[in-house]
Amino acid sequence: MDILAFLIPVSLFLGGLGLAAFVWSVKTRQFDDPQGDAERILRTDYDEHPRED
């Protein structure tokens, strides 16, 4: 039972960290173009070979 005193705060901290990362990504408009992503997957003019830099 002593391990729960350690695991519960750690899990709450990690969950809060994940929630903060999600809120940050929404506020910085990381998910701003869902329609473009939906159409990009259906395009036929894609390049099968990667660019050589």
mmCIF entry with sequence, helices, sheets and N, C-alpha, C, O atoms, coordinates in Angstrom:
data_MODEL
# 
_entry.id   MODEL 
# 
_entity.id                         1 
_entity.type                       polymer 
_entity.pdbx_number_of_molecules   1 
# 
_entity_poly.entity_id                      1 
_entity_poly.type                           'polypeptide(L)' 
_entity_poly.nstd_linkage                   no 
_entity_poly.nstd_monomer                   no 
_entity_poly.pdbx_seq_one_letter_code       MDILAFLIPVSLFLGGLGLAAFVWSVKTRQFDDPQGDAERILRTDYDEHPRED 
_entity_poly.pdbx_seq_one_letter_code_can   MDILAFLIPVSLFLGGLGLAAFVWSVKTRQFDDPQGDAERILRTDYDEHPRED 
_entity_poly.pdbx_strand_id                 A 
# 
loop_
_entity_poly_seq.entity_id 
_entity_poly_seq.num 
_entity_poly_seq.mon_id 
_entity_poly_seq.hetero 
1 1  MET n 
1 2  ASP n 
1 3  ILE n 
1 4  LEU n 
1 5  ALA n 
1 6  PHE n 
1 7  LEU n 
1 8  ILE n 
1 9  PRO n 
1 10 VAL n 
1 11 SER n 
1 12 LEU n 
1 13 PHE n 
1 14 LEU n 
1 15 GLY n 
1 16 GLY n 
1 17 LEU n 
1 18 GLY n 
1 19 LEU n 
1 20 ALA n 
1 21 ALA n 
1 22 PHE n 
1 23 VAL n 
1 24 TRP n 
1 25 SER n 
1 26 VAL n 
1 27 LYS n 
1 28 THR n 
1 29 ARG n 
1 30 GLN n 
1 31 PHE n 
1 32 ASP n 
1 33 ASP n 
1 34 PRO n 
1 35 GLN n 
1 36 GLY n 
1 37 ASP n 
1 38 ALA n 
1 39 GLU n 
1 40 ARG n 
1 41 ILE n 
1 42 LEU n 
1 43 ARG n 
1 44 THR n 
1 45 ASP n 
1 46 TYR n 
1 47 ASP n 
1 48 GLU n 
1 49 HIS n 
1 50 PRO n 
1 51 ARG n 
1 52 GLU n 
1 53 ASP n 
# 
_struct_asym.id          A 
_struct_asym.entity_id   1 
# 
loop_
_struct_conf.conf_type_id 
_struct_conf.id 
_struct_conf.pdbx_PDB_helix_id 
_struct_conf.beg_label_comp_id 
_struct_conf.beg_label_asym_id 
_struct_conf.beg_label_seq_id 
_struct_conf.pdbx_beg_PDB_ins_code 
_struct_conf.end_label_comp_id 
_struct_conf.end_label_asym_id 
_struct_conf.end_label_seq_id 
_struct_conf.pdbx_end_PDB_ins_code 
_struct_conf.beg_auth_comp_id 
_struct_conf.beg_auth_asym_id 
_struct_conf.beg_auth_seq_id 
_struct_conf.end_auth_comp_id 
_struct_conf.end_auth_asym_id 
_struct_conf.end_auth_seq_id 
_struct_conf.pdbx_PDB_helix_class 
_struct_conf.details 
_struct_conf.pdbx_PDB_helix_length 
HELX_P HELX_P1 AA1 ASP A 2  ? LYS A 27 ? ASP A 2  LYS A 27 1 ? 26 
HELX_P HELX_P2 AA2 PRO A 34 ? ARG A 40 ? PRO A 34 ARG A 40 1 ? 7  
# 
_struct_conf_type.id          HELX_P 
_struct_conf_type.criteria    ? 
_struct_conf_type.reference   ? 
# 
loop_
_atom_site.group_PDB 
_atom_site.id 
_atom_site.type_symbol 
_atom_site.label_atom_id 
_atom_site.label_alt_id 
_atom_site.label_comp_id 
_atom_site.label_asym_id 
_atom_site.label_entity_id 
_atom_site.label_seq_id 
_atom_site.pdbx_PDB_ins_code 
_atom_site.Cartn_x 
_atom_site.Cartn_y 
_atom_site.Cartn_z 
_atom_site.occupancy 
_atom_site.B_iso_or_equiv 
_atom_site.pdbx_formal_charge 
_atom_site.auth_seq_id 
_atom_site.auth_comp_id 
_atom_site.auth_asym_id 
_atom_site.auth_atom_id 
_atom_site.pdbx_PDB_model_num 
ATOM 1   N N  . MET A 1 1  ? 0.814  -1.204 0.000   1.00 0.00 ? 1  MET A N  1 
ATOM 2   C CA . MET A 1 1  ? 0.000  0.000  0.000   1.00 0.00 ? 1  MET A CA 1 
ATOM 3   C C  . MET A 1 1  ? 0.851  1.259  0.000   1.00 0.00 ? 1  MET A C  1 
ATOM 4   O O  . MET A 1 1  ? 0.377  2.329  -0.381  1.00 0.00 ? 1  MET A O  1 
ATOM 5   N N  . ASP A 1 2  ? 2.105  1.139  0.425   1.00 0.00 ? 2  ASP A N  1 
ATOM 6   C CA . ASP A 1 2  ? 2.963  2.322  0.429   1.00 0.00 ? 2  ASP A CA 1 
ATOM 7   C C  . ASP A 1 2  ? 3.306  2.772  -0.987  1.00 0.00 ? 2  ASP A C  1 
ATOM 8   O O  . ASP A 1 2  ? 3.565  3.952  -1.221  1.00 0.00 ? 2  ASP A O  1 
ATOM 9   N N  . ILE A 1 3  ? 3.307  1.841  -1.919  1.00 0.00 ? 3  ILE A N  1 
ATOM 10  C CA . ILE A 1 3  ? 3.631  2.188  -3.296  1.00 0.00 ? 3  ILE A CA 1 
ATOM 11  C C  . ILE A 1 3  ? 2.549  3.067  -3.919  1.00 0.00 ? 3  ILE A C  1 
ATOM 12  O O  . ILE A 1 3  ? 2.841  3.853  -4.821  1.00 0.00 ? 3  ILE A O  1 
ATOM 13  N N  . LEU A 1 4  ? 1.307  2.948  -3.454  1.00 0.00 ? 4  LEU A N  1 
ATOM 14  C CA . LEU A 1 4  ? 0.229  3.785  -3.976  1.00 0.00 ? 4  LEU A CA 1 
ATOM 15  C C  . LEU A 1 4  ? 0.448  5.249  -3.634  1.00 0.00 ? 4  LEU A C  1 
ATOM 16  O O  . LEU A 1 4  ? 0.041  6.132  -4.389  1.00 0.00 ? 4  LEU A O  1 
ATOM 17  N N  . ALA A 1 5  ? 1.086  5.512  -2.503  1.00 0.00 ? 5  ALA A N  1 
ATOM 18  C CA . ALA A 1 5  ? 1.384  6.898  -2.125  1.00 0.00 ? 5  ALA A CA 1 
ATOM 19  C C  . ALA A 1 5  ? 2.376  7.513  -3.114  1.00 0.00 ? 5  ALA A C  1 
ATOM 20  O O  . ALA A 1 5  ? 2.442  8.737  -3.233  1.00 0.00 ? 5  ALA A O  1 
ATOM 21  N N  . PHE A 1 6  ? 3.131  6.702  -3.809  1.00 0.00 ? 6  PHE A N  1 
ATOM 22  C CA . PHE A 1 6  ? 4.066  7.182  -4.820  1.00 0.00 ? 6  PHE A CA 1 
ATOM 23  C C  . PHE A 1 6  ? 3.440  7.176  -6.209  1.00 0.00 ? 6  PHE A C  1 
ATOM 24  O O  . PHE A 1 6  ? 3.616  8.131  -6.965  1.00 0.00 ? 6  PHE A O  1 
ATOM 25  N N  . LEU A 1 7  ? 2.717  6.123  -6.556  1.00 0.00 ? 7  LEU A N  1 
ATOM 26  C CA . LEU A 1 7  ? 2.201  5.968  -7.914  1.00 0.00 ? 7  LEU A CA 1 
ATOM 27  C C  . LEU A 1 7  ? 1.043  6.909  -8.239  1.00 0.00 ? 7  LEU A C  1 
ATOM 28  O O  . LEU A 1 7  ? 0.939  7.383  -9.371  1.00 0.00 ? 7  LEU A O  1 
ATOM 29  N N  . ILE A 1 8  ? 0.188  7.182  -7.289  1.00 0.00 ? 8  ILE A N  1 
ATOM 30  C CA . ILE A 1 8  ? -0.959 8.065  -7.566  1.00 0.00 ? 8  ILE A CA 1 
ATOM 31  C C  . ILE A 1 8  ? -0.503 9.481  -7.905  1.00 0.00 ? 8  ILE A C  1 
ATOM 32  O O  . ILE A 1 8  ? -0.963 10.019 -8.912  1.00 0.00 ? 8  ILE A O  1 
ATOM 33  N N  . PRO A 1 9  ? 0.378  10.121 -7.121  1.00 0.00 ? 9  PRO A N  1 
ATOM 34  C CA . PRO A 1 9  ? 0.834  11.461 -7.536  1.00 0.00 ? 9  PRO A CA 1 
ATOM 35  C C  . PRO A 1 9  ? 1.608  11.461 -8.854  1.00 0.00 ? 9  PRO A C  1 
ATOM 36  O O  . PRO A 1 9  ? 1.492  12.400 -9.642  1.00 0.00 ? 9  PRO A O  1 
ATOM 37  N N  . VAL A 1 10 ? 2.393  10.418 -9.095  1.00 0.00 ? 10 VAL A N  1 
ATOM 38  C CA . VAL A 1 10 ? 3.138  10.349 -10.358 1.00 0.00 ? 10 VAL A CA 1 
ATOM 39  C C  . VAL A 1 10 ? 2.173  10.242 -11.532 1.00 0.00 ? 10 VAL A C  1 
ATOM 40  O O  . VAL A 1 10 ? 2.360  10.911 -12.548 1.00 0.00 ? 10 VAL A O  1 
ATOM 41  N N  . SER A 1 11 ? 1.154  9.415  -11.406 1.00 0.00 ? 11 SER A N  1 
ATOM 42  C CA . SER A 1 11 ? 0.194  9.274  -12.504 1.00 0.00 ? 11 SER A CA 1 
ATOM 43  C C  . SER A 1 11 ? -0.620 10.555 -12.702 1.00 0.00 ? 11 SER A C  1 
ATOM 44  O O  . SER A 1 11 ? -0.926 10.914 -13.839 1.00 0.00 ? 11 SER A O  1 
ATOM 45  N N  . LEU A 1 12 ? -0.969 11.240 -11.631 1.00 0.00 ? 12 LEU A N  1 
ATOM 46  C CA . LEU A 1 12 ? -1.685 12.513 -11.770 1.00 0.00 ? 12 LEU A CA 1 
ATOM 47  C C  . LEU A 1 12 ? -0.792 13.567 -12.430 1.00 0.00 ? 12 LEU A C  1 
ATOM 48  O O  . LEU A 1 12 ? -1.263 14.360 -13.246 1.00 0.00 ? 12 LEU A O  1 
ATOM 49  N N  . PHE A 1 13 ? 0.489  13.575 -12.076 1.00 0.00 ? 13 PHE A N  1 
ATOM 50  C CA . PHE A 1 13 ? 1.416  14.521 -12.692 1.00 0.00 ? 13 PHE A CA 1 
ATOM 51  C C  . PHE A 1 13 ? 1.570  14.243 -14.182 1.00 0.00 ? 13 PHE A C  1 
ATOM 52  O O  . PHE A 1 13 ? 1.530  15.174 -14.987 1.00 0.00 ? 13 PHE A O  1 
ATOM 53  N N  . LEU A 1 14 ? 1.744  12.985 -14.562 1.00 0.00 ? 14 LEU A N  1 
ATOM 54  C CA . LEU A 1 14 ? 1.904  12.646 -15.973 1.00 0.00 ? 14 LEU A CA 1 
ATOM 55  C C  . LEU A 1 14 ? 0.625  12.915 -16.768 1.00 0.00 ? 14 LEU A C  1 
ATOM 56  O O  . LEU A 1 14 ? 0.693  13.346 -17.919 1.00 0.00 ? 14 LEU A O  1 
ATOM 57  N N  . GLY A 1 15 ? -0.528 12.667 -16.170 1.00 0.00 ? 15 GLY A N  1 
ATOM 58  C CA . GLY A 1 15 ? -1.785 12.985 -16.837 1.00 0.00 ? 15 GLY A CA 1 
ATOM 59  C C  . GLY A 1 15 ? -1.948 14.482 -17.039 1.00 0.00 ? 15 GLY A C  1 
ATOM 60  O O  . GLY A 1 15 ? -2.404 14.924 -18.094 1.00 0.00 ? 15 GLY A O  1 
ATOM 61  N N  . GLY A 1 16 ? -1.577 15.266 -16.029 1.00 0.00 ? 16 GLY A N  1 
ATOM 62  C CA . GLY A 1 16 ? -1.626 16.725 -16.156 1.00 0.00 ? 16 GLY A CA 1 
ATOM 63  C C  . GLY A 1 16 ? -0.645 17.234 -17.192 1.00 0.00 ? 16 GLY A C  1 
ATOM 64  O O  . GLY A 1 16 ? -0.936 18.184 -17.918 1.00 0.00 ? 16 GLY A O  1 
ATOM 65  N N  . LEU A 1 17 ? 0.516  16.603 -17.262 1.00 0.00 ? 17 LEU A N  1 
ATOM 66  C CA . LEU A 1 17 ? 1.503  16.977 -18.268 1.00 0.00 ? 17 LEU A CA 1 
ATOM 67  C C  . LEU A 1 17 ? 0.980  16.695 -19.677 1.00 0.00 ? 17 LEU A C  1 
ATOM 68  O O  . LEU A 1 17 ? 1.168  17.508 -20.582 1.00 0.00 ? 17 LEU A O  1 
ATOM 69  N N  . GLY A 1 18 ? 0.333  15.563 -19.864 1.00 0.00 ? 18 GLY A N  1 
ATOM 70  C CA . GLY A 1 18 ? -0.264 15.250 -21.160 1.00 0.00 ? 18 GLY A CA 1 
ATOM 71  C C  . GLY A 1 18 ? -1.392 16.202 -21.522 1.00 0.00 ? 18 GLY A C  1 
ATOM 72  O O  . GLY A 1 18 ? -1.524 16.613 -22.675 1.00 0.00 ? 18 GLY A O  1 
ATOM 73  N N  . LEU A 1 19 ? -2.201 16.551 -20.534 1.00 0.00 ? 19 LEU A N  1 
ATOM 74  C CA . LEU A 1 19 ? -3.285 17.506 -20.768 1.00 0.00 ? 19 LEU A CA 1 
ATOM 75  C C  . LEU A 1 19 ? -2.732 18.879 -21.117 1.00 0.00 ? 19 LEU A C  1 
ATOM 76  O O  . LEU A 1 19 ? -3.258 19.551 -22.005 1.00 0.00 ? 19 LEU A O  1 
ATOM 77  N N  . ALA A 1 20 ? -1.683 19.301 -20.434 1.00 0.00 ? 20 ALA A N  1 
ATOM 78  C CA . ALA A 1 20 ? -1.057 20.593 -20.741 1.00 0.00 ? 20 ALA A CA 1 
ATOM 79  C C  . ALA A 1 20 ? -0.472 20.596 -22.145 1.00 0.00 ? 20 ALA A C  1 
ATOM 80  O O  . ALA A 1 20 ? -0.576 21.600 -22.850 1.00 0.00 ? 20 ALA A O  1 
ATOM 81  N N  . ALA A 1 21 ? 0.138  19.498 -22.564 1.00 0.00 ? 21 ALA A N  1 
ATOM 82  C CA . ALA A 1 21 ? 0.685  19.411 -23.923 1.00 0.00 ? 21 ALA A CA 1 
ATOM 83  C C  . ALA A 1 21 ? -0.429 19.476 -24.956 1.00 0.00 ? 21 ALA A C  1 
ATOM 84  O O  . ALA A 1 21 ? -0.267 20.109 -25.998 1.00 0.00 ? 21 ALA A O  1 
ATOM 85  N N  . PHE A 1 22 ? -1.558 18.829 -24.681 1.00 0.00 ? 22 PHE A N  1 
ATOM 86  C CA . PHE A 1 22 ? -2.683 18.877 -25.613 1.00 0.00 ? 22 PHE A CA 1 
ATOM 87  C C  . PHE A 1 22 ? -3.260 20.286 -25.704 1.00 0.00 ? 22 PHE A C  1 
ATOM 88  O O  . PHE A 1 22 ? -3.546 20.767 -26.800 1.00 0.00 ? 22 PHE A O  1 
ATOM 89  N N  . VAL A 1 23 ? -3.435 20.950 -24.563 1.00 0.00 ? 23 VAL A N  1 
ATOM 90  C CA . VAL A 1 23 ? -3.974 22.316 -24.571 1.00 0.00 ? 23 VAL A CA 1 
ATOM 91  C C  . VAL A 1 23 ? -3.021 23.249 -25.301 1.00 0.00 ? 23 VAL A C  1 
ATOM 92  O O  . VAL A 1 23 ? -3.463 24.119 -26.052 1.00 0.00 ? 23 VAL A O  1 
ATOM 93  N N  . TRP A 1 24 ? -1.709 23.079 -25.090 1.00 0.00 ? 24 TRP A N  1 
ATOM 94  C CA . TRP A 1 24 ? -0.729 23.905 -25.794 1.00 0.00 ? 24 TRP A CA 1 
ATOM 95  C C  . TRP A 1 24 ? -0.822 23.699 -27.299 1.00 0.00 ? 24 TRP A C  1 
ATOM 96  O O  . TRP A 1 24 ? -0.755 24.663 -28.062 1.00 0.00 ? 24 TRP A O  1 
ATOM 97  N N  . SER A 1 25 ? -0.974 22.456 -27.730 1.00 0.00 ? 25 SER A N  1 
ATOM 98  C CA . SER A 1 25 ? -1.025 22.194 -29.168 1.00 0.00 ? 25 SER A CA 1 
ATOM 99  C C  . SER A 1 25 ? -2.296 22.754 -29.797 1.00 0.00 ? 25 SER A C  1 
ATOM 100 O O  . SER A 1 25 ? -2.279 23.175 -30.953 1.00 0.00 ? 25 SER A O  1 
ATOM 101 N N  . VAL A 1 26 ? -3.379 22.764 -29.061 1.00 0.00 ? 26 VAL A N  1 
ATOM 102 C CA . VAL A 1 26 ? -4.609 23.351 -29.589 1.00 0.00 ? 26 VAL A CA 1 
ATOM 103 C C  . VAL A 1 26 ? -4.485 24.872 -29.648 1.00 0.00 ? 26 VAL A C  1 
ATOM 104 O O  . VAL A 1 26 ? -4.925 25.488 -30.619 1.00 0.00 ? 26 VAL A O  1 
ATOM 105 N N  . LYS A 1 27 ? -3.893 25.483 -28.624 1.00 0.00 ? 27 LYS A N  1 
ATOM 106 C CA . LYS A 1 27 ? -3.753 26.945 -28.609 1.00 0.00 ? 27 LYS A CA 1 
ATOM 107 C C  . LYS A 1 27 ? -2.790 27.451 -29.669 1.00 0.00 ? 27 LYS A C  1 
ATOM 108 O O  . LYS A 1 27 ? -2.954 28.567 -30.160 1.00 0.00 ? 27 LYS A O  1 
ATOM 109 N N  . THR A 1 28 ? -1.794 26.661 -30.034 1.00 0.00 ? 28 THR A N  1 
ATOM 110 C CA . THR A 1 28 ? -0.842 27.087 -31.061 1.00 0.00 ? 28 THR A CA 1 
ATOM 111 C C  . THR A 1 28 ? -1.267 26.620 -32.447 1.00 0.00 ? 28 THR A C  1 
ATOM 112 O O  . THR A 1 28 ? -0.469 26.653 -33.384 1.00 0.00 ? 28 THR A O  1 
ATOM 113 N N  . ARG A 1 29 ? -2.501 26.192 -32.583 1.00 0.00 ? 29 ARG A N  1 
ATOM 114 C CA . ARG A 1 29 ? -3.127 25.839 -33.862 1.00 0.00 ? 29 ARG A CA 1 
ATOM 115 C C  . ARG A 1 29 ? -2.400 24.718 -34.595 1.00 0.00 ? 29 ARG A C  1 
ATOM 116 O O  . ARG A 1 29 ? -2.202 24.789 -35.808 1.00 0.00 ? 29 ARG A O  1 
ATOM 117 N N  . GLN A 1 30 ? -2.007 23.694 -33.866 1.00 0.00 ? 30 GLN A N  1 
ATOM 118 C CA . GLN A 1 30 ? -1.367 22.549 -34.498 1.00 0.00 ? 30 GLN A CA 1 
ATOM 119 C C  . GLN A 1 30 ? -2.368 21.726 -35.305 1.00 0.00 ? 30 GLN A C  1 
ATOM 120 O O  . GLN A 1 30 ? -1.979 21.026 -36.240 1.00 0.00 ? 30 GLN A O  1 
ATOM 121 N N  . PHE A 1 31 ? -3.642 21.801 -34.958 1.00 0.00 ? 31 PHE A N  1 
ATOM 122 C CA . PHE A 1 31 ? -4.687 21.030 -35.628 1.00 0.00 ? 31 PHE A CA 1 
ATOM 123 C C  . PHE A 1 31 ? -5.582 21.967 -36.431 1.00 0.00 ? 31 PHE A C  1 
ATOM 124 O O  . PHE A 1 31 ? -6.807 21.864 -36.365 1.00 0.00 ? 31 PHE A O  1 
ATOM 125 N N  . ASP A 1 32 ? -4.981 22.875 -37.186 1.00 0.00 ? 32 ASP A N  1 
ATOM 126 C CA . ASP A 1 32 ? -5.744 23.938 -37.829 1.00 0.00 ? 32 ASP A CA 1 
ATOM 127 C C  . ASP A 1 32 ? -6.302 23.552 -39.189 1.00 0.00 ? 32 ASP A C  1 
ATOM 128 O O  . ASP A 1 32 ? -7.233 24.207 -39.657 1.00 0.00 ? 32 ASP A O  1 
ATOM 129 N N  . ASP A 1 33 ? -5.784 22.525 -39.846 1.00 0.00 ? 33 ASP A N  1 
ATOM 130 C CA . ASP A 1 33 ? -6.186 22.216 -41.214 1.00 0.00 ? 33 ASP A CA 1 
ATOM 131 C C  . ASP A 1 33 ? -6.653 20.767 -41.358 1.00 0.00 ? 33 ASP A C  1 
ATOM 132 O O  . ASP A 1 33 ? -6.022 19.998 -42.083 1.00 0.00 ? 33 ASP A O  1 
ATOM 133 N N  . PRO A 1 34 ? -7.739 20.375 -40.689 1.00 0.00 ? 34 PRO A N  1 
ATOM 134 C CA . PRO A 1 34 ? -8.176 18.986 -40.827 1.00 0.00 ? 34 PRO A CA 1 
ATOM 135 C C  . PRO A 1 34 ? -8.745 18.674 -42.213 1.00 0.00 ? 34 PRO A C  1 
ATOM 136 O O  . PRO A 1 34 ? -8.655 17.532 -42.663 1.00 0.00 ? 34 PRO A O  1 
ATOM 137 N N  . GLN A 1 35 ? -9.325 19.656 -42.896 1.00 0.00 ? 35 GLN A N  1 
ATOM 138 C CA . GLN A 1 35 ? -9.882 19.412 -44.222 1.00 0.00 ? 35 GLN A CA 1 
ATOM 139 C C  . GLN A 1 35 ? -8.768 19.171 -45.237 1.00 0.00 ? 35 GLN A C  1 
ATOM 140 O O  . GLN A 1 35 ? -8.906 18.322 -46.117 1.00 0.00 ? 35 GLN A O  1 
ATOM 141 N N  . GLY A 1 36 ? -7.670 19.910 -45.121 1.00 0.00 ? 36 GLY A N  1 
ATOM 142 C CA . GLY A 1 36 ? -6.548 19.705 -46.036 1.00 0.00 ? 36 GLY A CA 1 
ATOM 143 C C  . GLY A 1 36 ? -5.929 18.337 -45.861 1.00 0.00 ? 36 GLY A C  1 
ATOM 144 O O  . GLY A 1 36 ? -5.552 17.699 -46.845 1.00 0.00 ? 36 GLY A O  1 
ATOM 145 N N  . ASP A 1 37 ? -5.816 17.872 -44.630 1.00 0.00 ? 37 ASP A N  1 
ATOM 146 C CA . ASP A 1 37 ? -5.281 16.530 -44.395 1.00 0.00 ? 37 ASP A CA 1 
ATOM 147 C C  . ASP A 1 37 ? -6.214 15.465 -44.946 1.00 0.00 ? 37 ASP A C  1 
ATOM 148 O O  . ASP A 1 37 ? -5.753 14.445 -45.459 1.00 0.00 ? 37 ASP A O  1 
ATOM 149 N N  . ALA A 1 38 ? -7.502 15.685 -44.847 1.00 0.00 ? 38 ALA A N  1 
ATOM 150 C CA . ALA A 1 38 ? -8.463 14.708 -45.353 1.00 0.00 ? 38 ALA A CA 1 
ATOM 151 C C  . ALA A 1 38 ? -8.390 14.612 -46.878 1.00 0.00 ? 38 ALA A C  1 
ATOM 152 O O  . ALA A 1 38 ? -8.557 13.527 -47.436 1.00 0.00 ? 38 ALA A O  1 
ATOM 153 N N  . GLU A 1 39 ? -8.147 15.712 -47.541 1.00 0.00 ? 39 GLU A N  1 
ATOM 154 C CA . GLU A 1 39 ? -8.058 15.691 -48.998 1.00 0.00 ? 39 GLU A CA 1 
ATOM 155 C C  . GLU A 1 39 ? -6.681 15.236 -49.477 1.00 0.00 ? 39 GLU A C  1 
ATOM 156 O O  . GLU A 1 39 ? -6.569 14.652 -50.555 1.00 0.00 ? 39 GLU A O  1 
ATOM 157 N N  . ARG A 1 40 ? -5.644 15.491 -48.703 1.00 0.00 ? 40 ARG A N  1 
ATOM 158 C CA . ARG A 1 40 ? -4.287 15.131 -49.117 1.00 0.00 ? 40 ARG A CA 1 
ATOM 159 C C  . ARG A 1 40 ? -4.099 13.632 -49.244 1.00 0.00 ? 40 ARG A C  1 
ATOM 160 O O  . ARG A 1 40 ? -3.322 13.180 -50.085 1.00 0.00 ? 40 ARG A O  1 
ATOM 161 N N  . ILE A 1 41 ? -4.790 12.856 -48.432 1.00 0.00 ? 41 ILE A N  1 
ATOM 162 C CA . ILE A 1 41 ? -4.629 11.404 -48.473 1.00 0.00 ? 41 ILE A CA 1 
ATOM 163 C C  . ILE A 1 41 ? -5.258 10.802 -49.738 1.00 0.00 ? 41 ILE A C  1 
ATOM 164 O O  . ILE A 1 41 ? -4.900 9.694  -50.137 1.00 0.00 ? 41 ILE A O  1 
ATOM 165 N N  . LEU A 1 42 ? -6.181 11.515 -50.359 1.00 0.00 ? 42 LEU A N  1 
ATOM 166 C CA . LEU A 1 42 ? -6.862 11.000 -51.542 1.00 0.00 ? 42 LEU A CA 1 
ATOM 167 C C  . LEU A 1 42 ? -6.202 11.429 -52.849 1.00 0.00 ? 42 LEU A C  1 
ATOM 168 O O  . LEU A 1 42 ? -6.633 10.999 -53.919 1.00 0.00 ? 42 LEU A O  1 
ATOM 169 N N  . ARG A 1 43 ? -5.181 12.255 -52.787 1.00 0.00 ? 43 ARG A N  1 
ATOM 170 C CA . ARG A 1 43 ? -4.541 12.747 -54.001 1.00 0.00 ? 43 ARG A CA 1 
ATOM 171 C C  . ARG A 1 43 ? -3.754 11.645 -54.690 1.00 0.00 ? 43 ARG A C  1 
ATOM 172 O O  . ARG A 1 43 ? -3.199 10.760 -54.037 1.00 0.00 ? 43 ARG A O  1 
ATOM 173 N N  . THR A 1 44 ? -3.712 11.707 -56.016 1.00 0.00 ? 44 THR A N  1 
ATOM 174 C CA . THR A 1 44 ? -2.980 10.699 -56.786 1.00 0.00 ? 44 THR A CA 1 
ATOM 175 C C  . THR A 1 44 ? -1.645 11.218 -57.300 1.00 0.00 ? 44 THR A C  1 
ATOM 176 O O  . THR A 1 44 ? -0.876 10.442 -57.868 1.00 0.00 ? 44 THR A O  1 
ATOM 177 N N  . ASP A 1 45 ? -1.344 12.490 -57.124 1.00 0.00 ? 45 ASP A N  1 
ATOM 178 C CA . ASP A 1 45 ? -0.100 13.048 -57.651 1.00 0.00 ? 45 ASP A CA 1 
ATOM 179 C C  . ASP A 1 45 ? 0.994  13.100 -56.579 1.00 0.00 ? 45 ASP A C  1 
ATOM 180 O O  . ASP A 1 45 ? 1.669  14.117 -56.418 1.00 0.00 ? 45 ASP A O  1 
ATOM 181 N N  . TYR A 1 46 ? 1.153  12.029 -55.874 1.00 0.00 ? 46 TYR A N  1 
ATOM 182 C CA . TYR A 1 46 ? 2.188  11.957 -54.833 1.00 0.00 ? 46 TYR A CA 1 
ATOM 183 C C  . TYR A 1 46 ? 3.482  11.416 -55.426 1.00 0.00 ? 46 TYR A C  1 
ATOM 184 O O  . TYR A 1 46 ? 3.486  10.760 -56.467 1.00 0.00 ? 46 TYR A O  1 
ATOM 185 N N  . ASP A 1 47 ? 4.571  11.708 -54.740 1.00 0.00 ? 47 ASP A N  1 
ATOM 186 C CA . ASP A 1 47 ? 5.886  11.276 -55.188 1.00 0.00 ? 47 ASP A CA 1 
ATOM 187 C C  . ASP A 1 47 ? 6.309  10.071 -54.359 1.00 0.00 ? 47 ASP A C  1 
ATOM 188 O O  . ASP A 1 47 ? 6.385  10.152 -53.133 1.00 0.00 ? 47 ASP A O  1 
ATOM 189 N N  . GLU A 1 48 ? 6.582  8.964  -55.019 1.00 0.00 ? 48 GLU A N  1 
ATOM 190 C CA . GLU A 1 48 ? 6.940  7.749  -54.299 1.00 0.00 ? 48 GLU A CA 1 
ATOM 191 C C  . GLU A 1 48 ? 8.389  7.743  -53.829 1.00 0.00 ? 48 GLU A C  1 
ATOM 192 O O  . GLU A 1 48 ? 8.752  6.981  -52.933 1.00 0.00 ? 48 GLU A O  1 
ATOM 193 N N  . HIS A 1 49 ? 9.212  8.586  -54.430 1.00 0.00 ? 49 HIS A N  1 
ATOM 194 C CA . HIS A 1 49 ? 10.631 8.585  -54.089 1.00 0.00 ? 49 HIS A CA 1 
ATOM 195 C C  . HIS A 1 49 ? 10.949 9.836  -53.270 1.00 0.00 ? 49 HIS A C  1 
ATOM 196 O O  . HIS A 1 49 ? 10.549 10.935 -53.655 1.00 0.00 ? 49 HIS A O  1 
ATOM 197 N N  . PRO A 1 50 ? 11.650 9.694  -52.163 1.00 0.00 ? 50 PRO A N  1 
ATOM 198 C CA . PRO A 1 50 ? 12.000 10.864 -51.360 1.00 0.00 ? 50 PRO A CA 1 
ATOM 199 C C  . PRO A 1 50 ? 13.044 11.739 -52.055 1.00 0.00 ? 50 PRO A C  1 
ATOM 200 O O  . PRO A 1 50 ? 13.808 11.270 -52.900 1.00 0.00 ? 50 PRO A O  1 
ATOM 201 N N  . ARG A 1 51 ? 13.058 13.001 -51.686 1.00 0.00 ? 51 ARG A N  1 
ATOM 202 C CA . ARG A 1 51 ? 14.031 13.910 -52.247 1.00 0.00 ? 51 ARG A CA 1 
ATOM 203 C C  . ARG A 1 51 ? 15.424 13.601 -51.725 1.00 0.00 ? 51 ARG A C  1 
ATOM 204 O O  . ARG A 1 51 ? 15.596 13.204 -50.572 1.00 0.00 ? 51 ARG A O  1 
ATOM 205 N N  . GLU A 1 52 ? 16.404 13.784 -52.576 1.00 0.00 ? 52 GLU A N  1 
ATOM 206 C CA . GLU A 1 52 ? 17.789 13.613 -52.146 1.00 0.00 ? 52 GLU A CA 1 
ATOM 207 C C  . GLU A 1 52 ? 18.346 14.980 -51.849 1.00 0.00 ? 52 GLU A C  1 
ATOM 208 O O  . GLU A 1 52 ? 18.379 15.840 -52.729 1.00 0.00 ? 52 GLU A O  1 
ATOM 209 N N  . ASP A 1 53 ? 18.779 15.197 -50.641 1.00 0.00 ? 53 ASP A N  1 
ATOM 210 C CA . ASP A 1 53 ? 19.322 16.516 -50.250 1.00 0.00 ? 53 ASP A CA 1 
ATOM 211 C C  . ASP A 1 53 ? 20.806 16.586 -50.441 1.00 0.00 ? 53 ASP A C  1 
ATOM 212 O O  . ASP A 1 53 ? 21.416 17.618 -50.162 1.00 0.00 ? 53 ASP A O  1 
# 
